[in-house]
């Protein structure tokens, strides 16, 4: 998607509001299609709305500051891990022609970072919305997407755009041709998302896959195309409520992701535990090399058993997500 934010004409300074301007966004998981999405193949995203990041714009004398986790930094001296939220802040202020001084943007994240759950995109969305509320102006969806993507380019290098949509979406969707489309569900689906506790950077994982593909383009392209086929098959499975077939495609995608170099021993451990506990399938979700594993269950009771098995196998956190409930 090629959208250039439209700039407002004159620089504006704002009176202090009675209620502090805030924004929020949530985590996401990818059911199937990560990494292949960077190469134009489809993927399926699942919003995880209870896991949220909130941003607030406050008055603070002096140069623009960013605070998170009890620490506060001038935006010009941010640690590397806050570089993308710094870009989200300055890009959003610039977009609305607001002065950057005498402000602090405070970010509270309930999403584990570097875990494949879209923490960077959610933080960018929360900040963009908080700045928009501070500006008291509307923001069209294309410009909002592009502002988040400008931050994601710092976090990811070459983001497909799926996280920028998924961290604001309320329903699962198919990401195809760079755009989200509704995912049809023929039956309820129970997912368990488990955190390996291993932190891994998305840009390094994406760059690693790029190196694998470049080293043997024919093999690399075939592996990515195979993930694309699995994703298209998964869309049909979900539409027809065929969870066993869908789970098998998830597990097949996991094998390909491992071949692409984004596996990890802890991912394997949690996948094995989930499948051993009766999951129809399981795989890494997000960039991999650590992060989270997603498993699919054919019922609520089974999902609970899988959740316990993944915890016993070493997951540091586990979340249940049900979609398509009647
Ligand atoms: O790990 P996350 O939450 O940053 O997700 C990355 C998803 C990738 O497909 C690996 C990259 C992308 O931009 O689509």
Boltz pocket constraint, residues with backbone or C-beta under 6 A from the ligand:
constraints:
  - pocket:
      binder: B
      contacts: [[A, 28], [A, 33], [A, 34], [A, 35], [A, 36], [A, 37], [A, 38], [A, 115], [A, 116], [A, 117], [A, 118], [A, 119], [A, 156], [A, 158], [A, 159], [A, 160], [A, 161], [A, 162], [A, 163], [A, 202], [A, 206], [A, 285], [A, 286], [A, 287], [A, 288]]
      max_distance: 6.0
